[in-house]
Amino acid sequence: MRFSPEVADALGAGRPVVALESTLLAHGLPRPDNRAAADEVEAAVRAGGAVPATVAVLDGVPHVGLTAEQVDRVCGDPDLAKLGVRDLPVATALGLSGATTVSSTALLAERAGVAVFATGGLGGVHRQSADTFDESADLVALARTTLVVVCAGVKSILDVPATLERLETLSVTVVGYRTRTFPGFYVADSGSAVDWSVADPAQAAAVFTARRDVSPGAVVVANPLPEDEQLDRDLHDRVIADALAAADAYGVRGKEVTPFVLDHLHRASEGATLAVNVRLVLRNAELAGRIAAALAGAAR
């Protein structure tokens, strides 16, 4: 594992660090918007009081923290692989490069000693999973890694109630940030509730500290968009239905579903979903920075 100089210095000094996934940049946002978003997300972490550590595998080496040139590479290479936990051994053994998903970013962040991770939306249980058995590796990874994950819920294309049931089964702690409603990624309310909420970054940090004393596993902090920043509800329902139908018609399966559907959403909504996606990631990154700062402050 290789650290950027800034991340290495921060970890050595006990300063707050926030991990960021690179699949969002390589596969979740269109070019060239992804490169501008990369800088904005890192700036949001800094605004929250922490050092950003974008994670990727380059030429077989896991990197925690990227230079500007390395971010250029992640954002500009259309052939960059998408690496979950199961793919890491292949990439590292064969000297390959790839962007890390939620599952692999969580694993590498924990091993690097980074306790807070910001993303957009989690993977989860797909619709029609009873027939396809399609469930994201993110869920099992969150049960096995001990860190805070700040997100805007799970991606709207998923089965939200089933995903929350699986998180409960896997004993992953889920708290709403200033809400008892589980967010729906592009919209503030998925229609599902959460049992617990935290009022501020200090409370989120305290829950995580207590979680470490209980058992391995993540604390998911679900951070909804304000209602005046969410995607129009009617537009949301229509483009999601159209995107899922298109994926089915083209026979898209497995890990290719999410990038296909997100691309369809961005085009069908004329960029509205892209704007919301970037907004929610920025809000999550800043909150993650504040939680990391609270954790670092409590440790002193």
Sine and cosine of phi, psi and omega as CSV:
sin_phi,cos_phi,sin_psi,cos_psi,sin_omega,cos_omega
0.00,0.00,0.66,-0.75,-0.03,-1.00
-0.85,-0.53,0.68,-0.73,-0.01,-1.00
-0.94,-0.33,0.56,-0.83,0.18,-0.98
-0.93,0.38,0.44,-0.90,0.00,-1.00
-0.82,0.58,-0.66,0.75,-0.03,-1.00
-0.90,0.43,-0.69,0.72,-0.01,-1.00
-0.93,0.38,-0.66,0.75,0.03,-1.00
-0.87,0.50,-0.69,0.73,0.02,-1.00
-0.89,0.45,-0.68,0.73,-0.03,-1.00
-0.91,0.42,-0.70,0.72,0.00,-1.00
-0.91,0.42,-0.64,0.76,0.00,-1.00
-0.91,0.42,-0.51,0.86,-0.04,-1.00
-1.00,-0.08,-0.03,1.00,-0.01,-1.00
0.97,0.25,0.34,0.94,0.05,-1.00
-0.99,0.14,0.41,-0.91,-0.08,-1.00
-0.93,0.36,0.65,-0.76,0.01,-1.00
-0.73,-0.69,0.61,-0.79,0.05,-1.00
-0.83,-0.55,0.80,-0.59,0.07,-1.00
-0.98,0.18,0.57,-0.82,0.05,-1.00
-0.76,-0.65,0.68,-0.73,0.03,-1.00
-0.97,0.22,0.40,-0.92,0.03,-1.00
-0.96,-0.27,-0.19,0.98,0.05,-1.00
-0.89,0.45,-0.57,0.82,0.08,-1.00
-0.82,0.58,-0.68,0.73,-0.05,-1.00
-0.96,0.26,-0.69,0.72,-0.10,-0.99
-0.99,0.16,-0.53,0.85,-0.14,-0.99
-0.78,-0.62,-0.26,0.96,-0.10,-1.00
-0.99,-0.12,-0.40,0.92,-0.04,-1.00
-0.83,-0.55,0.59,-0.81,-0.02,-1.00
-0.96,0.27,0.44,-0.90,0.10,-0.99
-0.99,0.14,0.61,-0.79,0.04,1.00
-1.00,-0.05,0.11,0.99,-0.03,-1.00
-0.85,0.52,-0.50,0.87,-0.08,-1.00
-0.89,0.45,-0.58,0.82,-0.05,-1.00
-0.94,0.35,-0.66,0.75,0.06,-1.00
-0.91,0.42,-0.64,0.77,0.00,-1.00
-0.90,0.44,-0.58,0.82,0.01,-1.00
-0.85,0.53,-0.71,0.71,0.02,-1.00
-0.93,0.38,-0.62,0.78,-0.02,-1.00
-0.91,0.41,-0.64,0.77,-0.01,-1.00
-0.92,0.39,-0.69,0.72,0.03,-1.00
-0.89,0.45,-0.61,0.79,0.03,-1.00
-0.91,0.42,-0.56,0.83,0.02,-1.00
-0.92,0.40,-0.63,0.78,0.07,-1.00
-0.88,0.48,-0.69,0.72,0.01,-1.00
-0.89,0.45,-0.63,0.78,0.02,-1.00
-0.89,0.46,-0.48,0.88,0.06,-1.00
-0.99,0.17,-0.14,0.99,0.07,-1.00
0.97,-0.23,0.30,0.95,-0.04,-1.00
-0.75,-0.66,0.16,-0.99,0.04,-1.00
-0.99,-0.10,0.78,-0.62,0.02,-1.00
-0.98,0.20,0.60,-0.80,0.03,-1.00
-0.71,-0.70,1.00,0.06,0.06,-1.00
-0.94,0.34,0.70,-0.71,-0.12,-0.99
-0.94,-0.35,0.68,-0.73,0.07,-1.00
-0.34,-0.94,0.25,-0.97,0.12,-0.99
-0.93,-0.36,0.86,-0.51,-0.02,-1.00
-0.84,-0.54,0.87,-0.49,0.00,-1.00
0.80,0.60,0.67,0.74,0.08,-1.00
1.00,0.09,-0.02,1.00,-0.06,-1.00
-0.93,-0.38,0.86,-0.51,0.11,-0.99
-0.92,0.40,0.76,-0.65,0.01,-1.00
-0.91,-0.42,0.74,-0.67,0.10,-1.00
-0.90,-0.43,0.98,-0.19,-0.17,-0.99
0.99,-0.14,0.82,-0.57,-0.04,-1.00
-0.87,-0.49,0.54,-0.84,0.16,-0.99
-0.97,0.24,0.20,-0.98,0.03,-1.00
-0.86,0.50,-0.63,0.78,0.00,-1.00
-0.92,0.39,-0.61,0.79,0.03,-1.00
-0.94,0.35,-0.59,0.81,0.10,-1.00
-0.90,0.44,-0.64,0.77,0.08,-1.00
-0.83,0.56,-0.68,0.73,-0.03,-1.00
-0.91,0.42,-0.72,0.69,-0.01,-1.00
-0.88,0.47,-0.66,0.75,-0.05,-1.00
-0.98,0.20,-0.41,0.91,-0.12,-0.99
-0.98,-0.18,-0.26,0.96,-0.08,-1.00
-1.00,0.02,0.94,-0.33,-0.03,-1.00
-0.95,0.31,-0.23,0.97,-0.04,-1.00
-0.98,-0.20,0.14,0.99,-0.01,-1.00
-0.89,0.45,0.76,-0.65,-0.04,-1.00
-0.94,0.34,0.32,-0.95,0.09,-1.00
-0.96,-0.28,0.90,-0.44,-0.18,-0.98
-0.92,-0.40,0.92,-0.38,0.23,-0.97
-1.00,0.01,-0.08,-1.00,-0.01,-1.00
-0.85,0.53,-0.67,0.74,-0.06,-1.00
-0.91,0.42,-0.39,0.92,-0.05,-1.00
-1.00,0.00,-0.28,0.96,-0.06,-1.00
-0.85,0.52,-0.69,0.72,0.00,-1.00
-0.87,0.49,-0.60,0.80,0.00,-1.00
-0.92,0.39,-0.73,0.68,-0.04,-1.00
-0.89,0.45,-0.69,0.73,-0.04,-1.00
-0.96,0.30,-0.60,0.80,-0.02,-1.00
-0.95,0.33,-0.56,0.83,-0.08,-1.00
-0.98,-0.21,0.08,1.00,0.05,-1.00
0.94,0.34,0.56,0.83,-0.06,-1.00
-1.00,-0.08,0.18,-0.98,0.00,-1.00
-0.87,-0.49,0.52,-0.85,0.03,-1.00
-0.18,-0.98,0.32,-0.95,0.08,-1.00
-1.00,-0.01,0.61,-0.80,-0.06,-1.00
-1.00,-0.04,0.65,-0.76,0.06,-1.00
-0.99,0.10,-0.08,-1.00,0.07,-1.00
-0.85,0.53,-0.72,0.69,-0.08,-1.00
-0.90,0.45,-0.73,0.69,-0.05,-1.00
-0.97,0.25,-0.54,0.84,0.07,-1.00
-0.90,0.43,-0.66,0.75,0.02,-1.00
-0.88,0.48,-0.70,0.71,0.00,-1.00
-0.88,0.47,-0.77,0.64,-0.05,-1.00
-0.92,0.38,-0.60,0.80,0.03,-1.00
-0.89,0.45,-0.72,0.69,0.00,-1.00
-0.87,0.50,-0.70,0.72,-0.01,-1.00
-0.91,0.40,-0.46,0.89,0.02,-1.00
-0.99,0.14,-0.16,0.99,-0.04,-1.00
1.00,0.05,0.34,0.94,0.05,-1.00
-0.99,-0.11,0.82,-0.58,-0.16,-0.99
-0.99,-0.15,-0.14,0.99,-0.06,-1.00
-0.75,-0.66,0.65,-0.76,-0.11,-0.99
-0.67,-0.74,0.77,-0.64,0.05,-1.00
-0.92,-0.39,0.69,-0.73,0.06,-1.00
-0.60,-0.80,-0.06,-1.00,0.05,-1.00
-1.00,0.07,-0.97,0.23,0.05,-1.00
-0.75,-0.67,0.52,-0.85,0.03,-1.00
-0.98,0.22,0.39,-0.92,0.27,-0.96
-0.98,0.22,0.19,-0.98,-0.02,-1.00
-0.20,-0.98,-0.50,-0.87,0.00,-1.00
-0.99,0.11,0.81,-0.58,-0.01,-1.00
-0.98,0.18,0.39,-0.92,0.10,-1.00
-0.90,0.43,0.52,-0.86,-0.09,-1.00
0.89,0.46,0.42,0.91,-0.02,-1.00
-0.91,0.42,-0.39,0.92,0.04,-1.00
-0.88,0.47,-0.45,0.89,0.03,-1.00
-0.99,-0.12,-0.58,0.81,-0.13,-0.99
-0.99,-0.15,-0.32,0.95,-0.11,-0.99
0.85,0.53,0.46,0.89,-0.07,-1.00
-1.00,0.07,0.94,-0.34,-0.01,-1.00
-0.63,-0.78,0.72,-0.69,-0.05,-1.00
-0.92,0.40,0.60,-0.80,0.11,-0.99
-0.93,0.38,-0.22,0.98,0.04,-1.00
-0.82,0.57,-0.63,0.78,-0.14,-0.99
-0.91,0.42,-0.74,0.67,0.02,-1.00
-0.91,0.41,-0.62,0.79,0.01,-1.00
-0.88,0.48,-0.62,0.78,0.00,-1.00
-0.93,0.37,-0.46,0.89,0.06,-1.00
-0.96,0.27,-0.36,0.93,-0.10,-1.00
-0.97,-0.25,-0.23,0.97,-0.03,-1.00
-0.91,-0.42,0.61,-0.79,-0.08,-1.00
-0.95,-0.31,0.99,-0.16,0.02,-1.00
-0.28,-0.96,0.22,-0.97,0.10,-1.00
-1.00,0.02,0.74,-0.67,0.07,-1.00
-0.87,-0.50,0.91,-0.41,0.03,-1.00
-0.99,-0.10,0.82,-0.58,-0.07,-1.00
-0.54,-0.84,0.12,-0.99,0.08,-1.00
-0.97,-0.25,0.67,0.75,-0.05,-1.00
1.00,0.02,-0.50,-0.87,0.07,-1.00
-0.94,-0.35,0.33,-0.94,-0.06,-1.00
-0.86,0.51,0.61,-0.79,-0.13,-0.99
-0.89,0.46,-0.32,0.95,-0.05,-1.00
-0.98,0.19,-0.06,1.00,-0.12,-0.99
-0.99,-0.13,0.13,-0.99,0.10,-0.99
-1.00,0.03,0.99,-0.17,-0.12,-0.99
-0.92,0.39,-0.76,0.65,0.00,-1.00
-0.85,0.53,-0.66,0.75,0.01,-1.00
-0.91,0.40,-0.59,0.80,0.03,-1.00
-0.91,0.42,-0.68,0.73,0.04,-1.00
-0.90,0.43,-0.59,0.81,0.07,-1.00
-0.89,0.45,-0.66,0.75,0.01,-1.00
-0.93,0.38,-0.64,0.77,0.05,-1.00
-0.88,0.47,-0.62,0.78,0.06,-1.00
-0.91,0.42,-0.71,0.70,0.01,-1.00
-0.86,0.51,-0.60,0.80,-0.02,-1.00
-1.00,0.10,0.05,1.00,0.03,-1.00
0.87,0.50,0.56,0.83,0.12,-0.99
-0.99,0.11,0.79,-0.62,0.01,-1.00
-0.97,0.25,0.80,-0.60,0.01,-1.00
-0.84,-0.54,0.82,-0.58,0.07,-1.00
-0.77,-0.63,0.60,-0.80,0.13,-0.99
-1.00,0.09,0.57,-0.82,0.07,-1.00
-1.00,-0.02,0.96,-0.28,-0.04,-1.00
0.86,0.52,0.52,0.85,0.01,-1.00
-0.39,-0.92,0.45,-0.89,0.17,-0.99
-0.95,-0.32,0.23,0.97,0.03,-1.00
-0.94,-0.33,0.75,-0.66,0.02,-1.00
-0.97,0.23,0.81,-0.58,-0.05,-1.00
-0.93,0.36,0.36,-0.93,-0.03,-1.00
-0.92,-0.38,0.63,0.78,0.05,-1.00
0.91,0.42,-1.00,-0.03,-0.02,-1.00
-0.94,0.34,-0.32,0.95,-0.01,-1.00
-0.83,-0.56,0.38,-0.92,-0.11,-0.99
-0.95,0.30,-0.47,0.88,-0.13,-0.99
-0.78,-0.62,0.88,-0.47,0.02,-1.00
-0.99,0.14,-0.20,0.98,-0.11,-0.99
1.00,-0.08,-0.05,1.00,0.03,-1.00
-0.91,-0.41,0.48,-0.88,-0.03,-1.00
-0.97,-0.23,0.31,-0.95,0.16,-0.99
-0.87,-0.49,0.45,-0.89,-0.09,-1.00
-0.98,0.19,-0.41,0.91,-0.15,-0.99
-0.71,-0.71,0.41,-0.91,0.10,-1.00
-0.62,-0.79,0.36,-0.93,0.11,-0.99
-0.84,-0.54,0.51,-0.86,-0.13,-0.99
-1.00,-0.10,-0.32,0.95,-0.08,-1.00
-0.32,-0.95,0.15,-0.99,-0.02,-1.00
-0.86,0.51,-0.57,0.82,-0.01,-1.00
-0.90,0.44,-0.65,0.76,0.05,-1.00
-0.91,0.40,-0.65,0.76,0.05,-1.00
-0.87,0.49,-0.67,0.74,0.03,-1.00
-0.90,0.43,-0.63,0.78,0.00,-1.00
-0.92,0.40,-0.65,0.76,0.04,-1.00
-0.88,0.47,-0.66,0.75,0.01,-1.00
-0.91,0.41,-0.67,0.74,0.03,-1.00
-0.86,0.51,-0.67,0.74,0.04,-1.00
-0.92,0.39,-0.61,0.80,0.02,-1.00
-0.87,0.49,-0.66,0.75,0.01,-1.00
-0.87,0.49,-0.50,0.87,0.00,-1.00
-0.98,0.19,-0.31,0.95,-0.08,-1.00
-1.00,-0.01,-0.83,0.55,-0.06,-1.00
-0.17,-0.99,0.31,-0.95,0.11,-0.99
-0.87,0.50,0.46,-0.89,0.04,-1.00
0.65,-0.76,0.39,-0.92,-0.08,-1.00
-1.00,0.03,0.35,-0.94,0.24,-0.97
-0.93,-0.36,0.91,-0.41,0.04,-1.00
-1.00,-0.01,0.87,-0.50,0.07,-1.00
-0.98,-0.22,0.95,-0.31,-0.07,-1.00
-1.00,0.01,0.92,-0.40,-0.17,-0.98
-0.92,-0.39,0.98,-0.17,-0.08,-1.00
-0.97,0.23,0.49,-0.87,0.18,-0.98
-0.92,0.39,0.56,-0.83,0.20,-0.98
-0.86,0.51,0.54,-0.84,-0.08,-1.00
-0.87,0.50,-0.52,0.85,-0.01,-1.00
-0.97,0.22,-0.05,1.00,0.05,-1.00
-0.92,-0.38,-0.08,1.00,-0.05,-1.00
-0.97,0.25,0.23,-0.97,0.08,-1.00
-0.95,0.32,0.60,-0.80,0.07,-1.00
-0.79,0.62,0.76,-0.65,-0.12,-0.99
-0.86,0.51,-0.72,0.70,-0.02,-1.00
-0.90,0.44,-0.68,0.73,0.04,-1.00
-0.89,0.46,-0.67,0.74,0.01,-1.00
-0.83,0.55,-0.79,0.62,-0.07,-1.00
-0.90,0.43,-0.63,0.78,-0.04,-1.00
-0.93,0.36,-0.74,0.67,-0.07,-1.00
-0.95,0.31,-0.52,0.86,0.06,-1.00
-0.90,0.43,-0.72,0.69,0.01,-1.00
-0.88,0.47,-0.68,0.73,0.00,-1.00
-0.91,0.42,-0.65,0.76,-0.03,-1.00
-0.91,0.41,-0.69,0.73,0.01,-1.00
-0.91,0.41,-0.62,0.78,0.05,-1.00
-0.90,0.43,-0.62,0.78,0.02,-1.00
-0.91,0.40,-0.67,0.74,0.03,-1.00
-0.87,0.49,-0.67,0.74,0.02,-1.00
-0.91,0.42,-0.66,0.75,-0.02,-1.00
-0.90,0.43,-0.58,0.82,-0.01,-1.00
-1.00,0.01,0.00,1.00,0.03,-1.00
0.94,0.35,0.49,0.87,0.00,-1.00
-0.97,0.24,0.74,-0.67,-0.07,-1.00
-0.69,-0.72,0.27,-0.96,0.14,-0.99
0.88,0.48,-0.64,-0.77,-0.12,-0.99
-0.94,0.33,-0.14,0.99,0.03,-1.00
-0.99,0.12,-0.22,0.97,-0.07,-1.00
-0.89,0.45,-0.77,0.64,-0.10,-1.00
-0.87,0.49,-0.78,0.62,0.01,-1.00
-0.89,0.45,-0.58,0.82,0.03,-1.00
-0.89,0.46,-0.74,0.67,-0.05,-1.00
-0.92,0.38,-0.66,0.75,0.01,-1.00
-0.88,0.48,-0.67,0.75,0.04,-1.00
-0.89,0.46,-0.68,0.73,0.03,-1.00
-0.88,0.48,-0.68,0.74,-0.01,-1.00
-0.89,0.46,-0.70,0.71,-0.03,-1.00
-0.87,0.49,-0.66,0.75,-0.02,-1.00
-0.96,0.27,-0.70,0.72,-0.05,-1.00
-0.92,0.39,-0.51,0.86,-0.01,-1.00
-1.00,-0.04,0.08,1.00,-0.02,-1.00
0.83,0.56,0.67,0.74,0.09,-1.00
1.00,0.01,-0.08,1.00,-0.05,-1.00
-0.91,0.42,-0.66,0.75,0.00,-1.00
-0.93,0.37,-0.56,0.83,0.04,-1.00
-0.89,0.46,-0.71,0.70,-0.01,-1.00
-0.88,0.47,-0.67,0.74,0.02,-1.00
-0.92,0.40,-0.66,0.75,0.01,-1.00
-0.84,0.54,-0.74,0.67,-0.01,-1.00
-0.90,0.43,-0.67,0.74,0.00,-1.00
-0.86,0.51,-0.73,0.69,-0.07,-1.00
-0.94,0.34,-0.56,0.83,0.05,-1.00
-0.90,0.43,-0.65,0.76,0.02,-1.00
-0.90,0.44,-0.67,0.74,0.03,-1.00
-0.90,0.43,-0.65,0.76,0.02,-1.00
-0.91,0.40,-0.63,0.77,-0.02,-1.00
-0.90,0.43,-0.67,0.74,0.00,-1.00
-0.92,0.39,-0.69,0.72,0.03,-1.00
-0.88,0.47,-0.66,0.76,0.03,-1.00
-0.87,0.49,-0.64,0.77,0.06,-1.00
-0.88,0.47,-0.63,0.78,0.01,-1.00
-0.94,0.35,-0.61,0.79,0.04,-1.00
-0.93,0.37,-0.66,0.75,0.04,-1.00
-0.88,0.47,-0.65,0.76,0.04,-1.00
-0.90,0.44,-0.64,0.77,0.03,-1.00
-0.91,0.42,-0.64,0.77,0.05,-1.00
-0.89,0.45,-0.72,0.70,-0.01,-1.00
-0.90,0.44,-0.62,0.78,0.02,-1.00
-0.91,0.41,-0.62,0.78,0.00,-1.00
-0.93,0.36,-0.44,0.90,-0.03,-1.00
-0.98,0.19,-0.27,0.96,-0.05,-1.00
-0.99,0.16,0.00,0.00,0.00,0.00
